[in-house]
Amino acid sequence: MKITSPYNFVPLNQQVFYPDWAEQASQDLPFKDGLDVSLDIKLTNVSPLFTRNGSKDGKDTFSSHIIDENGKRQYFIPATTIKGMLREIVEIMTFGKMQEGKDYQNRYFGYRDVARQAGNELNAEYMRKVSKGKPGWLYKEGENYYFAPCSGELEKIAIDELKQLYPSYQSDPSIWKSNISVGKNGIYPSYPEIEKNDNYYRIVCTGKFGKKQHELLFPSAEDEPILIQKETIEAFTTMYDATPGFSDAKDGESCFLSALENGEKIPVFHLRLEEGKETLGFSRMFKLPFKYNVKQQVEVLQKADINRPDFAETLFGYTGKETSLKGRVQISHAFMEGEVVDSELIEEKGILGSPKASYYPIYLKQHHSPYKTYDENEGIAGRKLYRVHTKDTTIPLPLNENNPNVESSFKTIPQGQNFHFRITMHNVKEVELGAVLAALTFNHTTGVYFNIGMAKSFGFGKCEIEENGIKLNGTNEKIDHYLQVFEKQMSAFTYEYNQQLWAQTESITQLVNILGEHDDSEVHMMDMDEYGDSKFEKRNPFNQLKEQGTPIVSMLTEEDKEEIRELALKAKGERAQKEARKSLKEKYDLAKSCFEAKDFQEAKKHYNDIIDELLKKGINIQEENQIIADIDAKIAEQEEEAKQQADQAALMEQANKLAAGLGATLDKLAGDGVNYSIKDFKVCFQKVEKWLKDSKAEKLSESDAKDLYTTAARLLKEPSKKEVKELGKPFEKSGIWRKLTTFLDETRAMELYETYNSK
């Protein structure tokens, strides 16, 4: 059986385009090349249209309107509706982020019918797991949730017996109403207690299921409660959100979720799973959770930086936890031209609904058999858009004869009406104006439409902006100029990552084809039996939703394409360099810390290691070479500074020596602190000659001469054997005596000579 659907998905972009002008975007500080322009636009609804009027109860059956002074309805499309539509298309066209809370709600999904229908093996595995579920009571205290297990085994009570005890018992409505029908305390079920086989139990109804003949009895006694993980509660509330009576409190009624949040206990089954996880269910055959939730399926494809604004955020504004930006695009209401009297309105009635994201054959990426489920984390199908029906056709809404309360009733505006609105853009770049024009015109691609308002899945709200339906004010350039600027910018981005021009990418092709016309057979919404059948290839061969694959019109010239390829190649190289350096961040940080600590030799060593790694990856190292050159300069400065300090220290030492006199040098003690360091005349004379040179004197001062005389007298007392021979020579023939005569006058030298020889 072929899968059909009123919607399809634009594949989610893995890379996000972050404008390099985002930080400068402002309403107050203009760009140097900023534009102030306006667009006057005519939009025509090709099929009947209805937009919610914003009434407090949401039950106004007339499309958005005001009552004029003549008491007549003036219909319009709300500015928020147009802005939401326009922003969604711009986000797709500019490869924006898919954000939790804005573009999707994180949900967990469970399965029960899969195991029941898929065969004995899965059925046995499912039954093995759920049989271990423990009945008990879930409740909330403060911000925490607890589960109090029942002490004892489950029992049953026959429905016939239950009806005798409680004639008001109802098995057909929701589980909530079934429990209310047995007993209630105010607006909540009371789960009345009964005795059976000398034990006490509380009656818990689990609703109608097949040929069910019994309801459950939970043992009244409870064991110690256990703390439930917040993730378990989130999974529980999202898995059962669509269950009637779980979270749909309205018109003063309550539900399981409101009872839980108000401190009431609700009956559940608790099951511990692998890896410390757990799950909660509502009946003995409760849902088992898939391994992965919606958020994980998004993030496996797109790892966006939530702190960096994408193109649409930069242009339309955003509000974040820490930062926000006011948008530079204002849009007016689109008021209808002329008048439609009430008798011309087309009244519609039926159920507005479609399968949820739990329907994995459509909502998850599917490439081949078997279908991927939420147990595999291969990613979501993409961004959901409603497919456009052919011409002005619509499909009748399904009716519910058993429960008319779930039906919606509304009066649509007939097709062929013209609506006029204005878009005002302040301080925008050419590429931003081009993005808005591309979203409005699809680059002049014919046969592409917008979906606006309610019942889009049934063909309502199909609209178009014709070729002459846009007037650009405030600039002399034509629309095509800005379309070309935008496409060049986006193509440089897509070519860098995927070697594809923007108009050739799957995202843009899928966008224009989803918004192109489809036969009724393609957009038929399968009923629940068909949806169930299409999940299982045992009954139906693997199949996918397919689009025609017609590309969007490109505004690029051949010269543009060549320029884009060159820019993309350059950007790719820059990105490769950036990523290579990012991978070496720890080494860069270490090298930088050494540099800041002025340990330049160590910093140079680390940068050389970095250069070796970059060269292996073929990365240009010009930047690192310059750093090495700067480090070498610092090392040279450091060495010169050290030399100057050493020279200064030497000068200081010399000055201190000169100030201390020659005696401090000649009579300096050796390392032992006992003997003199100068022990012979040869060394003594060397010291004296150096002293004269350092002091720049031709002869010794009187004080220094006395110091030399004293040292010479000391040396003469214990001369070496070699010196004894020299000292014993006649005065005029001895080198030692002649040298002393040079430093001292002849009288003092002779005095030493006579003293030595008189011994």
SEKELUM-926040 format. One record per residue (C-alpha): x negated, y, z; residue number from 1. Coordinates in steps of 0.1 Angstrom, whole numbers, plus 5000, padded with zeros to 4 digits. Each point is the difference from the previous one (the first is absolute). Layout:
% residues N
     X     Y     Z   nr
     X     Y     Z  NUM
...
//
This chain:
% residues 759
     X     Y     Z   nr
  5000  5000  5000    1
  4987  5034  4990    2
  4995  5026  5028    3
  5019  5032  4994    4
  4999  5031  5021    5
  5012  5036  5000    6
  4966  5011  5011    7
  4963  4992  4993    8
  4966  5011  5013    9
  4972  5023  4988   10
  4968  4981  5010   11
  4984  5015  5031   12
  4967  5019  4991   13
  4970  4987  5019   14
  4981  5032  4997   15
  5015  5033  5012   16
  4993  5033  4983   17
  4989  5026  5026   18
  4999  5035  4985   19
  4967  5018  5007   20
  5019  5032  5004   21
  5023  4987  5028   22
  4981  5017  5028   23
  5004  5034  4983   24
  5037  4996  4992   25
  5020  5028  5017   26
  5029  5023  4995   27
  4980  5029  5014   28
  4965  4998  4985   29
  5003  4998  4962   30
  4979  4978  4978   31
  4978  5020  4976   32
  5019  4983  4972   33
  5033  4997  5018   34
  5033  5004  4981   35
  5034  5014  5011   36
  5026  4986  4976   37
  5036  4989  4999   38
  5019  4974  4980   39
  5036  5004  4990   40
  5014  4965  4993   41
  5032  4985  4986   42
  5008  4964  5010   43
  5029  4980  4986   44
  5016  4969  5016   45
  5002  4973  4974   46
  5021  4978  5023   47
  5025  5008  5028   48
  4982  5017  5030   49
  5006  5002  5037   50
  4977  5016  5026   51
  5008  5000  5037   52
  5015  5033  5012   53
  4982  5000  5033   54
  5032  4998  5021   55
  4995  4991  5037   56
  5018  4967  4997   57
  4986  4992  4965   58
  5035  4991  4989   59
  5007  5028  4976   60
  5012  4983  4968   61
  4991  5031  4978   62
  4966  5005  4986   63
  4979  5029  5014   64
  5018  5033  4996   65
  5010  5033  5014   66
  5035  5016  5000   67
  4999  5033  4981   68
  5021  5031  5006   69
  5027  4986  4978   70
  5002  4968  5021   71
  4984  4979  4973   72
  4972  4975  5004   73
  4967  5010  4985   74
  4980  4968  4997   75
  4962  4999  5003   76
  4971  4976  5004   77
  4982  5008  5033   78
  4965  5015  4998   79
  4988  4972  5024   80
  5012  4974  4976   81
  4982  5015  4970   82
  4969  5006  5020   83
  5000  4964  5013   84
  5004  4987  4965   85
  4973  5023  4986   86
  4975  4993  5028   87
  5004  4962  4996   88
  4991  5002  4963   89
  4971  5023  5007   90
  4987  4976  5026   91
  5001  4972  4975   92
  4985  5020  4972   93
  4971  5013  5022   94
  4993  4967  5017   95
  5010  5011  5035   96
  5000  4982  5033   97
  5028  4976  5011   98
  5007  5011  5036   99
  5018  4982  5028  100
  5030  5019  5012  101
  5003  5020  4967  102
  4997  4975  4972  103
  5008  4969  5019  104
  5010  4987  5034  105
  4978  4973  5015  106
  5020  4968  5004  107
  4995  4964  5010  108
  5019  4973  4982  109
  5010  4965  5011  110
  5011  4968  4982  111
  5025  4974  5009  112
  5017  4991  4967  113
  4966  4994  4983  114
  4994  4970  5023  115
  5035  4988  4997  116
  5000  5000  4962  117
  4964  4993  4990  118
  4998  4963  5008  119
  4994  4976  5027  120
  4964  5009  5008  121
  5007  5037  5006  122
  5032  4991  5017  123
  4982  4977  5024  124
  4974  5026  5008  125
  5026  5027  5006  126
  5020  4977  5023  127
  4968  4990  5019  128
  4993  5036  5008  129
  5035  5013  5009  130
  5006  4970  5022  131
  4974  5015  5024  132
  5019  5032  5004  133
  5009  5008  5036  134
  5034  5017  5008  135
  5000  5029  5023  136
  5008  5037  5004  137
  4982  5030  4985  138
  5001  5033  5019  139
  4982  5033  5003  140
  4985  5017  5030  141
  4985  5034  4995  142
  4980  4998  4967  143
  4994  4962  5003  144
  5020  4970  4988  145
  5003  4967  5019  146
  5013  4965  4993  147
  5015  4980  5029  148
  5001  4963  4990  149
  5029  4979  5010  150
  4992  4974  5027  151
  5014  4968  4986  152
  5013  4986  4967  153
  5025  5013  4976  154
  5035  4986  4999  155
  5029  5005  4976  156
  5037  5008  5003  157
  5025  4989  4974  158
  5016  5029  4982  159
  5035  4984  5007  160
  4992  4999  5037  161
  4987  5036  4998  162
  5032  5012  4984  163
  5020  4984  5028  164
  4979  5019  5026  165
  4999  5033  4980  166
  5029  5002  4975  167
  4985  5033  4987  168
  4970  4981  4987  169
  4992  5009  4963  170
  4975  4980  4980  171
  5003  5019  4967  172
  4986  5034  5008  173
  4964  5009  5009  174
  4981  4983  5028  175
  5005  5032  5020  176
  5037  5000  4996  177
  5002  4962  5008  178
  4983  5007  5033  179
  5022  5030  5007  180
  5031  4979  4993  181
  4990  4975  5027  182
  4993  5026  5027  183
  4988  5035  5003  184
  4989  5025  5026  185
  5009  5034  4988  186
  4986  5002  4964  187
  4976  4971  5004  188
  5005  4962  5000  189
  5001  4984  5035  190
  4990  4964  4991  191
  5023  4985  5026  192
  4988  4972  5022  193
  5015  4965  5002  194
  4992  4968  5018  195
  4992  4967  4982  196
  4987  4968  5016  197
  4993  5018  5033  198
  4978  5026  4982  199
  5008  5036  4991  200
  4997  5014  4965  201
  5008  5032  4982  202
  5019  4999  4967  203
  4981  5013  4970  204
  5016  5002  4966  205
  4979  4998  4969  206
  5026  5007  4973  207
  5015  4980  4972  208
  4977  4977  4981  209
  5013  4973  4976  210
  5022  4975  5018  211
  4987  5009  5034  212
  5020  4984  5028  213
  4981  5013  5032  214
  4987  5031  5017  215
  4970  5000  5023  216
  4997  4999  5038  217
  4969  5017  5014  218
  4990  4988  5035  219
  5008  5027  5025  220
  4967  4995  5020  221
  4970  5020  4987  222
  4963  4995  5002  223
  4974  5027  5005  224
  5002  5026  4972  225
  4971  5005  4975  226
  4989  5033  4984  227
  5008  5001  4963  228
  4976  5016  4975  229
  5011  5032  4983  230
  4993  4985  4966  231
  5024  4971  5009  232
  5028  5025  5007  233
  4993  5019  4968  234
  5001  4968  4980  235
  5032  4989  5018  236
  5018  5033  4994  237
  4991  5002  4963  238
  5006  4963  4993  239
  5036  5002  5014  240
  5008  5036  4990  241
  5023  4989  4972  242
  5018  4975  5023  243
  5036  5013  5007  244
  5002  5012  5036  245
  4963  5002  5005  246
  4993  5037  4994  247
  5031  5014  4982  248
  5016  5017  5030  249
  5026  5026  4987  250
  5033  5016  5009  251
  4993  4997  5037  252
  4992  4963  4998  253
  4968  4984  5013  254
  4977  4972  4987  255
  4972  4978  5011  256
  4973  5026  4995  257
  5019  5027  5019  258
  5007  4976  5028  259
  4963  4991  5002  260
  4989  5036  5000  261
  5025  5008  5028  262
  4987  4974  5024  263
  5024  4971  4992  264
  4987  4965  4996  265
  5006  4983  4966  266
  4998  4962  4993  267
  4971  4990  4978  268
  4977  4971  4992  269
  4962  5005  5006  270
  4973  4980  4981  271
  4963  5002  5004  272
  4982  4998  4967  273
  4964  4996  4989  274
  4972  5025  5009  275
  5018  5013  5030  276
  5030  5013  4981  277
  5036  4995  5009  278
  5035  5005  4985  279
  5036  5005  5011  280
  5032  4987  4984  281
  5037  5001  5005  282
  5011  4964  4996  283
  4985  4965  5002  284
  4993  5002  4962  285
  4983  5034  5003  286
  4978  5017  4974  287
  4963  4993  5000  288
  4979  5031  4991  289
  4979  5001  4969  290
  4963  5007  5007  291
  4998  5035  4985  292
  5022  5030  5002  293
  5007  5028  4974  294
  4972  5023  5013  295
  4975  4972  4996  296
  5012  4993  4965  297
  4996  5037  4991  298
  4965  5004  5016  299
  4986  4969  4984  300
  5004  5019  4967  301
  4995  5036  5010  302
  4977  5011  5027  303
  5009  5037  5001  304
  4985  5027  5022  305
  5029  5013  5020  306
  4981  5031  5010  307
  4994  5011  4964  308
  5029  5016  4980  309
  5008  4985  4966  310
  5011  5020  4970  311
  5037  5001  5009  312
  4993  5010  5036  313
  4977  5027  4989  314
  5026  5014  4977  315
  5033  4994  5018  316
  4986  5002  5036  317
  5000  4976  5029  318
  5004  4998  5037  319
  4975  4978  5019  320
  4992  4993  5036  321
  4971  5024  5001  322
  5002  5021  4968  323
  5027  5012  4977  324
  5002  5019  4968  325
  5029  5021  4986  326
  5009  4991  4964  327
  4996  5024  4971  328
  5031  4988  4981  329
  5035  5012  5007  330
  5030  4985  4983  331
  5035  5014  4998  332
  5033  4981  5000  333
  5011  4989  4965  334
  5034  5015  4996  335
  5023  4986  4974  336
  5010  5020  4970  337
  5038  5004  4996  338
  5027  4983  5020  339
  5012  4965  5006  340
  5035  4997  5014  341
  5008  4972  5025  342
  5021  4981  4974  343
  4969  4996  4979  344
  4979  4984  5027  345
  4994  4963  4998  346
  5008  4982  5033  347
  4978  4971  5009  348
  5003  4975  5028  349
  4979  4970  5010  350
  4970  4987  5019  351
  4967  5019  4996  352
  4972  4975  5007  353
  4971  4981  4986  354
  4975  4973  5011  355
  4975  5011  5027  356
  4962  4998  4999  357
  5003  4965  5014  358
  5007  4988  4965  359
  4964  4992  4991  360
  5005  4988  4964  361
  5005  5037  4991  362
  4985  5020  5028  363
  4966  4983  5000  364
  4974  4997  4973  365
  5007  4969  4980  366
  4978  4987  4972  367
  5007  4963  4997  368
  5017  4970  5016  369
  5005  4995  5029  370
  5015  5032  5013  371
  4979  5019  5026  372
  5018  5006  5033  373
  4992  5022  5030  374
  4978  4971  5012  375
  4975  5011  4973  376
  4985  5035  5002  377
  4996  5008  4963  378
  5019  5033  5001  379
  5033  5016  4992  380
  5014  5003  4965  381
  4997  5038  5002  382
  5023  5031  5002  383
  5036  4992  4995  384
  5020  5019  4973  385
  5035  4994  4987  386
  5001  4989  4964  387
  5021  5022  4976  388
  5031  4985  4984  389
  5007  5004  4963  390
  5019  5030  4987  391
  5026  5011  5025  392
  5010  4966  5013  393
  5005  4991  5036  394
  5007  4967  5018  395
  5031  4997  5023  396
  4991  4999  5036  397
  5008  4966  5017  398
  5030  5000  5024  399
  5004  4982  5033  400
  5036  4990  5004  401
  4993  4985  5035  402
  4984  5031  5015  403
  5009  5032  4981  404
  4982  5020  5028  405
  4966  4992  4984  406
  5011  5016  4967  407
  4991  5036  4990  408
  5024  5023  4982  409
  4988  5030  4980  410
  5011  5022  4970  411
  4974  5005  4973  412
  4995  5029  4977  413
  5006  4988  4964  414
  4970  4997  4976  415
  4989  5028  4978  416
  4998  5029  5025  417
  4972  5025  4999  418
  4982  5010  5032  419
  4976  5030  5003  420
  4973  5005  5026  421
  4967  5018  5005  422
  4966  4988  5012  423
  4977  5027  5013  424
  4963  4993  5004  425
  4976  5022  5019  426
  4962  5000  4998  427
  4998  4968  4981  428
  4972  4987  4978  429
  5006  4992  4963  430
  4998  4963  5008  431
  5027  5003  5027  432
  5024  5017  4976  433
  4991  4974  4975  434
  5009  4972  5025  435
  5035  5015  5005  436
  5006  5005  4963  437
  4988  4964  4993  438
  5025  4987  5027  439
  5028  5020  4984  440
  4993  4992  4963  441
  4980  4967  5001  442
  4977  5017  4975  443
  5030  5003  4976  444
  5005  4962  5000  445
  5035  4994  4986  446
  5025  4976  5016  447
  4988  5006  5036  448
  5025  5011  5026  449
  5003  5009  5037  450
  5021  4982  5026  451
  5017  5023  5024  452
  5025  4996  5028  453
  5020  4969  5012  454
  5007  4967  4984  455
  4969  5002  4977  456
  4999  4962  5000  457
  5034  5000  4982  458
  4990  5025  4974  459
  5013  5032  5016  460
  4979  5032  5001  461
  4981  4995  4967  462
  4987  5035  4990  463
  4978  5015  4974  464
  4982  5033  4993  465
  5000  5006  4963  466
  4970  5013  4980  467
  5013  5036  5001  468
  5013  4997  5035  469
  4969  5016  5017  470
  4990  5037  4999  471
  4966  5008  5014  472
  4996  5036  5014  473
  4970  5019  5012  474
  4973  4987  4976  475
  4992  5004  4963  476
  4989  4964  4996  477
  5023  4974  4986  478
  5013  4969  5020  479
  4978  4977  4979  480
  4968  5018  5012  481
  5008  4991  5037  482
  5010  4965  4991  483
  4966  4996  4983  484
  4981  5014  5030  485
  5018  4976  5023  486
  4995  4970  4978  487
  4963  5007  4997  488
  4996  5003  5037  489
  5018  4967  5007  490
  4983  4982  4971  491
  4966  5009  5014  492
  5010  4983  5032  493
  5016  4969  4985  494
  4972  4995  4975  495
  4974  5002  5028  496
  5016  4972  5019  497
  5017  4979  4973  498
  4986  5011  4966  499
  5036  5009  4990  500
  5014  5034  4991  501
  5029  5012  5022  502
  5027  4993  4973  503
  4987  4964  4996  504
  5001  4990  5036  505
  5026  4974  5011  506
  5014  5024  5026  507
  5009  5027  4975  508
  5012  4975  4974  509
  5022  4982  5026  510
  5014  5034  5012  511
  5013  5011  4967  512
  5013  4965  4992  513
  5019  4996  5032  514
  5016  5034  4993  515
  5007  4990  4964  516
  5033  4984  4991  517
  5009  4964  5008  518
  5029  4978  4989  519
  5026  4990  5026  520
  4987  4965  5000  521
  4966  5012  5012  522
  5013  5022  5029  523
  5026  4975  5012  524
  4997  4996  5038  525
  5000  4963  5008  526
  5024  4989  5027  527
  4986  4984  5032  528
  5003  4965  4986  529
  4980  5010  4970  530
  4974  5017  5021  531
  4996  4969  5021  532
  4997  4978  4970  533
  4974  5021  4983  534
  4976  4996  5029  535
  4996  4963  4994  536
  4983  4987  4969  537
  5014  4966  5007  538
  5032  5014  4984  539
  4987  5028  4979  540
  4967  5004  4981  541
  4977  5028  5012  542
  5009  5034  4984  543
  4994  5037  5005  544
  5016  5033  4993  545
  4986  5014  4967  546
  5000  5034  4984  547
  4996  5009  4964  548
  4965  5014  5003  549
  5005  5032  4979  550
  4973  5025  5009  551
  5005  5037  5009  552
  4991  5026  4974  553
  4964  5012  5004  554
  4991  5037  4996  555
  4962  4993  4996  556
  4980  5006  4969  557
  4970  4978  4990  558
  4977  5027  5012  559
  5018  4999  5034  560
  4996  4962  5002  561
  4962  5002  4993  562
  4996  5027  5026  563
  5020  4979  5025  564
  4978  4970  4994  565
  4969  5020  5007  566
  5014  5016  5031  567
  5012  4966  5012  568
  4966  4985  4994  569
  4984  5028  5020  570
  5025  4997  5028  571
  4996  4962  5001  572
  4962  5005  5004  573
  5005  5026  5027  574
  5025  4976  5018  575
  4975  4971  4997  576
  4974  5022  5016  577
  5023  5011  5027  578
  5011  4965  5008  579
  4964  4987  5000  580
  4990  5027  5024  581
  5030  4994  5022  582
  4990  4963  5003  583
  4967  5012  5014  584
  5016  5024  5025  585
  4983  4984  5031  586
  4966  5004  4984  587
  5007  5036  4990  588
  5011  5007  5035  589
  4969  4985  5015  590
  4977  5019  4976  591
  5018  5032  5007  592
  4997  4995  5038  593
  4963  4995  4996  594
  4997  5031  4979  595
  5020  5021  5026  596
  4977  4986  5027  597
  4970  5012  4979  598
  4987  4964  4997  599
  4993  5007  4964  600
  4978  4970  4993  601
  5027  4976  5013  602
  5027  5020  4980  603
  4978  4996  4968  604
  4998  4963  5006  605
  5038  4996  5003  606
  5006  5022  4969  607
  4975  4979  4980  608
  5020  4969  5010  609
  5032  5017  4988  610
  4984  5008  4967  611
  4990  4964  4995  612
  5036  4990  5006  613
  5014  5026  4976  614
  4975  4991  4973  615
  5012  4964  5002  616
  5035  5013  4992  617
  4988  5022  4972  618
  5009  5032  5018  619
  4983  5033  4992  620
  4978  5009  5030  621
  4993  5036  4991  622
  5018  5011  5032  623
  4979  4977  5022  624
  4968  5009  4983  625
  5006  5036  5008  626
  5006  4990  5036  627
  4967  4982  5000  628
  4983  5031  4986  629
  5016  5021  5028  630
  4988  4974  5026  631
  4964  5001  4985  632
  5001  5038  5004  633
  5011  4996  5036  634
  4973  4975  5006  635
  4974  5024  4985  636
  5013  5028  5022  637
  4999  4977  5030  638
  4964  4990  4993  639
  4989  5036  4995  640
  5017  5010  5032  641
  4982  4972  5018  642
  4967  5011  4985  643
  5005  5035  5010  644
  5009  4989  5035  645
  4968  4979  5002  646
  4979  5029  4988  647
  5015  5022  5025  648
  4994  4975  5027  649
  4964  4997  4989  650
  4996  5037  5001  651
  5015  5002  5035  652
  4977  4972  5011  653
  4970  5017  4986  654
  5010  5033  5016  655
  5004  4983  5033  656
  4966  4983  4996  657
  4983  5033  4993  658
  5018  5017  5029  659
  4988  4972  5023  660
  4964  5005  4989  661
  4973  4977  4986  662
  4996  4983  5033  663
  5034  4985  4999  664
  4990  4982  4968  665
  4964  4990  5010  666
  5009  4988  5035  667
  5032  4982  4990  668
  5005  4966  5017  669
  5004  4968  4980  670
  5032  4979  5002  671
  4988  4983  5032  672
  5001  5034  5018  673
  4966  4994  5015  674
  4974  5002  4973  675
  4994  5030  4976  676
  5012  4996  4964  677
  4967  5017  4987  678
  4971  4977  5009  679
  4972  5012  4976  680
  4986  5031  4984  681
  5011  4990  4964  682
  5037  5001  5009  683
  4994  5031  5022  684
  4985  5019  4972  685
  5028  4990  4976  686
  5026  5013  5025  687
  4980  5033  5003  688
  4999  5005  4963  689
  5037  4994  4997  690
  5006  5024  5028  691
  4981  5027  4982  692
  5019  4993  4968  693
  5034  5000  5017  694
  4992  5032  5019  695
  4985  5015  4969  696
  4969  5011  5020  697
  4963  4999  4989  698
  4987  4993  5036  699
  5014  4990  5033  700
  5013  5025  5025  701
  4981  5003  5033  702
  5027  4979  5017  703
  4999  4973  4974  704
  4962  5000  5000  705
  5001  4993  5038  706
  5025  4971  4994  707
  4976  4985  4974  708
  4971  5005  5024  709
  5019  4981  5027  710
  5009  4971  4976  711
  4965  4998  4987  712
  4986  4997  5035  713
  5025  4972  5006  714
  4990  4981  4969  715
  4962  5004  5008  716
  5006  4980  5032  717
  5010  4968  4982  718
  4989  5003  4963  719
  5002  4970  4976  720
  4969  4981  4991  721
  5000  5016  4965  722
  5003  5035  5015  723
  4973  4993  5026  724
  4975  4997  4972  725
  5012  5032  4983  726
  5001  5019  5033  727
  4964  4989  5007  728
  4986  5017  4970  729
  4984  5034  5002  730
  5025  5028  5003  731
  4995  5014  4965  732
  5000  4966  4984  733
  5031  4985  5016  734
  5034  5003  4982  735
  5020  5001  5032  736
  4980  5028  5015  737
  5000  5020  4967  738
  5038  4996  4998  739
  5004  5011  5036  740
  4979  5030  4992  741
  5024  5008  4971  742
  5031  5000  5023  743
  4982  5014  5031  744
  4972  5025  5002  745
  4964  4986  5001  746
  4996  5009  5036  747
  5029  4978  5012  748
  4991  4972  4976  749
  4964  5001  5013  750
  5013  5000  5036  751
  5019  4968  4993  752
  4969  4985  4982  753
  4977  5007  5030  754
  5026  4987  5025  755
  5003  4967  4980  756
  4963  4995  4996  757
  4992  5008  5037  758
  5017  4968  5011  759
//
